[in-house]
Amino acid sequence: MEHARHVFRVALVLGAVVAAVMVTRGFLVPKSYGMYGPYRYDNVVEQMNVRLPLHRGAAACGECHDDQAKKRAAGGHKNVSCEICHGPLGLHVKEDGSVEAPPVDRSYLLCARCHRKIDGRPARFPQVVLEQHVSGPLEGHACLGCHDPHSPKP
Amino acid sequence: MAPTSTTSLPVLQPEPATPTPPEYGRRQFLADVMRLSGGALVFIAGGTVADALAAVAEKPRGEAYSWDEHLYAYLIDTSKCIGCGSCVRACAAENKVPDGFYRTWIERYVIGMEQTHVDSPNGGKDGFGPVQVGFTATKSFFVPKMCNHCRATPCVQVCPVGASYRTKDGVVMVDAERCIGCAYCVQACPFGSRFISPVTHTAEKCTWCYHRVTKGLKPACVEVCPTGTRQFGDLKREDDPVRLAIARDRVEVLQGHLLTEPQCYYLHLDKEVR
């Protein structure tokens, strides 16, 4: 009996240690951790609501800019989202309703991003060799002088 | 007559008197600790279970979105990409990606019979310019790249703090609150899709715009792609174009030999692309 008491004391101490670990763990491990796996489920909900979507699509732009939207939808740039050239709608019309002018890039560089003939582009995509298309220095020429970006003709 | 020695062995020491236990000794203390900790255990276990149950009960949490009904996949047709970089700019704006870091980027491959030249100036964010290579190029094309949202993802496996995970709808994400910025996952990813943000000092990566797709919108890169190179789909929808393409077309994944089961599928991928 005398020896059994020694074992009992060790068991007591071990139990206390295990309990202390459990208590500490209870405070440190987040509530939703482990609900679906070894991660915090709350973060999934946080990621869903991390911010309002900035890009809203051409239809949302058309709610105010009906004429431009119709023109674009009928022309060769019908698959080119407004937000490619003018930036996200969410930066133009802010959450609080204030309106900020969107970027309007009139330089040839904007058009060149897609239509300059360079290695890598698929051959069937309309491209121009800028040096042959215009005479003189490129900087002086704006494509917009001849081409309407909202309804371009070749 | 031999005297019978009935006397037992002399008692060398008297039977020790049981010491009177002190008012509050070690034994008492340990007993109390045991009782207390037992109570705390029950208290904590009870609390955790109740919280978990409550959380499950209100699972959608304000969103009319159920992740059981979706399983996302991504399809990239490299033969359509014109390298305009709209996706890279849209991604940076939508997700506030720091300059010089990319959640998605475009690579240009210029290939000859003997050599291959790959470039990606600023991740393709400003588009591509003319390129001079020192060999005779026979073909060239653009390849958009991003997180492949692998099913058997190495990045989640190496995370020591449970900050990286894959959701039930198939998106690999990082919990910035748990992430300690050790960058094991950055090294583990064979596609270079992750980086340590210089702003938050935690791992950051493509989330397939989880804040958009859970609201029924497309990821920003897919939204702006003018040529239909990038497509986002849901494998749990019978008539989904991406699902049909994966089922019927000859699709390829990046670094298939690593068996990470990428969920970004490629059409018309060249052997030179890694």
Interface residues (C-beta under 8 A of the other chain):
Chain A: R9 L12 V13 G15 A16 A19 A20 M22 V23 G26 P30 K31 S32 Y33 M35 Y36 G37 P38 Y39 R40 Y41 N43 V44 V45 Q47 M48 N49 V50 R51 L52 P53 L54 H55 G57 N79 V80 S81 E83 I84 G87 P88 L91 A112 R113 C114 R116 I118 D119 G120 R121 P122 F125
Chain B: L30 A31 V33 M34 S37 G38 A40 L41 I44 G47 T48 D51 A52 A55 V56 R61 G62 E63 Y65 W67 S79 K80 C81 I82 G83 C84 G85 S86 A90 A93 E94 R108 Y109 V110 D126 G127 F128 G129 P130 V131 V133 A137 S140 F141 F142 G162 A163 S164 Y165 T167 K168 M173 D175 E177 R178 T207 C209 Y210 H211 R212 T214 K215 L217 A220 E223 V224 P226 T227 G228
